[in-house]
Amino acid sequence: MGMLIDGKWDASADRTMVSGTYRREQSALPTSVDDQILAELSNTQNRFFLIASASCPWSHGAVIALVLAGLKHTVGIQWAGGPRREGYGLLPGGPIPNRSDYQHLHQFYTATDANYTGRSTVPVLWDAHHCRIVSNSSADIISAFDATSSTIDLRPAGLLDKVDALTQHIFDGLSNAVYRAGKSQKQAEYEDAVDTVFRTLDELEDRLNGQTFLFGDSLTQADVRLFATLVRFDTVYATHFRCTRKRLVDYPRLWRFTRRIFQIPDIRQTVDFDEIRYGYYINDGDHNPHGIIGQQPQIDWDSREGLSD
Ligand SMILES: N[C@@H](CCC(=O)N[C@@H](CS)C(=O)NCC(=O)O)C(=O)O
């Protein structure tokens, strides 16, 4: 996969696979967004940019928070994607000033820390005035966008600990577990990951009994994160990542939940199934050596069944 070692791109380095098991690496950059940046985020044009990939679920959560927070015209989105030559590349065009100085995502990391060692991941919140990454943590970026907004409250004060705990549980039990299943090089590890995925989906299906979102009637960060994984489930996780036991559409409440969020017009615009398929099937190295892209399953994302309430 490749990563930066002491500020130099090393195409063969990879710390995510340990004895055939996928281990997500912690960020080597500080990720929390300080109060001064928070104050400037919604008031400053042409300074802050979200670098994101349309295939990546962690990016997707940040893009959704940006859109819901009404920051579309303040924080520009720079898309990354395409074939992974030195990790993520920047897609042509985009709003970042001096765009031609940056071909690869890792160049933003070395602009921030010339000796950076670690993975170059999306999403990234970039400060173009100071040429530095403010945060490369989707959780912290979502919280920052949320904190600047009066239109959404994804981490309501009274529910903060519960929302954060459920978000973490969804990460461990589902969003990261599908990667463990998909990338596993050992049968037992794969079985364990798939058991975890479907145990978590079963629990979440039960939780949605009689309620619209995970905490009732309002969207929280946990819903946004869950949506970003579920909207990809039948397209890539149930197929390419071999989470084959059931599909999203086999879970009536989770399927209704995902459609309900998908059909919010601002959110629908953030979903690109072609990019999702391309991003997973093409850029997965030896997992799909011939680069054949699986078809999009026939799913009626516009169905209103169960959504009249
Ligand atoms: N800490 C990150 C992790 C995001 C992440 O793993 N992004 C993937 C894309 S879905 C990535 O950039 N992978 C590139 C790599 O690991 O080299 C977050 O949640 O924001």
The ligand as a Tripos MOL2 file, in Angstrom:
@<TRIPOS>MOLECULE
LIG
   20    19     1     0     0
SMALL
NO_CHARGES

@<TRIPOS>ATOM
      1 N1         -8.1170    8.0510   11.0350 N.3       1 LIG1
      2 C1         -8.7830    8.0560    9.8410 C.3       1 LIG1
      3 C2         -8.7790    6.7700    9.0670 C.3       1 LIG1
      4 C3         -9.3320    6.9950    7.6860 C.3       1 LIG1
      5 C4         -8.9030    5.9290    6.6890 C.2       1 LIG1
      6 O1         -8.5280    4.8050    7.0540 O.2       1 LIG1
      7 N2         -9.0020    6.2690    5.3920 N.am      1 LIG1
      8 C5         -8.5900    5.3500    4.3600 C.3       1 LIG1
      9 C6         -9.5340    5.4300    3.1590 C.3       1 LIG1
     10 S1        -11.1240    4.7460    3.4850 S.3       1 LIG1
     11 C7         -7.2430    5.7670    3.8280 C.2       1 LIG1
     12 O2         -7.0000    6.9380    3.6150 O.2       1 LIG1
     13 N3         -6.3730    4.8010    3.5620 N.am      1 LIG1
     14 C8         -5.0940    5.0560    2.9730 C.3       1 LIG1
     15 C9         -3.9880    4.3620    3.7050 C.2       1 LIG1
     16 O3         -4.2460    3.7630    4.7590 O.co2     1 LIG1
     17 O4         -2.8710    4.4470    3.2230 O.co2     1 LIG1
     18 C10       -10.1670    8.6390   10.0400 C.2       1 LIG1
     19 O5        -11.0910    8.0140   10.5680 O.co2     1 LIG1
     20 O6        -10.2970    9.7670    9.6520 O.co2     1 LIG1
@<TRIPOS>BOND
     1     1     2 1
     2     2     3 1
     3     2    18 1
     4     3     4 1
     5     4     5 1
     6     5     6 2
     7     5     7 1
     8     7     8 1
     9     8     9 1
    10     8    11 1
    11     9    10 1
    12    11    12 2
    13    11    13 1
    14    13    14 1
    15    14    15 1
    16    15    16 2
    17    15    17 1
    18    18    19 2
    19    18    20 1
@<TRIPOS>SUBSTRUCTURE
     1 LIG1         1 GROUP 0 **** ****
